[in-house]
Amino acid sequence: MRLLAAKEEQFLTDAKGKRTGVVLDLQTYEQLRAAEEELAEIRAYDALQDRAHSEIAAGQFATLSSYRAGRKRKAK
């Protein structure tokens, strides 16, 4: 993953000068969105990894060859 560097920070402020938002250039925004999607995929993988290991340990899996054989039987 590439590190993101804002070209120039621009903040929105309220009447008291408190920062309430930030303006991003489109390239930085798109990079942040891509990084967010990648992080979501990593978290989903991590969440399912333990479940997959426990199912394999319990023998609840099918080999590729047995899956294909089952598909061939259903197609007939």
N, C-alpha and C positions, 0 to 999 in steps of 0.2 A: 504494500500500500504506500502511495506517495504521501509525503507530508504536505499539509496545506499551509500556504502562507498568504495572508490577505495582502493585497497590494496597498491598500490605504483604508484604514478604519474610518467609517463615517457613522456617527451615532445620532439617533433621534432623542431629543430631550423634551421633558415637560416644562411647564412654566417656571418650575423651581430649579431647573437645570439638572434634574435627575435623569439618568439614561433610561430610556424606555424601549429602545429598539436599535437595530443596526441595519445599515444598508450594505449589501454585498454586491460585488460585480457578478455577472452571470456565470463566468467560469468558476469562481470560487463556490457559488451556490451549487452548481452542478457537481463539483467535486465533493462537496459535503453530502449531497444526496446520494451519490454513488457509495461513499464511505458508510453512510447510514444503512443502505441496502446490504452491503457486504457484511456489516456487523450483525444485522438481523439474520442473515443466512448462517453465519458462524454460531450465533446463539441457538438457532433452530437445530443445527447439527449437533451441538453439544448437548442439548436437551434430549435428543433422541438416541444419542450414543449409548448411554447407560441401559436404556430399554432394549436396544438391539443386542447388546452383550448378554443381558439376562435371558432374552429369548433364545439366543444361540446356545447358551449354557444349558437351558432346559430342553433343547432339542426341537424347538419350535421354528424350524426353517426348512426351506426346500432348496435343493441344489439346482443349478441352471438346467442340467439335463433332465431332471424330474419335472421341472416346470415346463420345459419345452414338450416333453412327452405328454403331459396333461393338456397342453394347448392343442396338440395334434389330435388327441382323442376328442376334444370338444368341437374341433373344426369338422369332424366327419359327420 
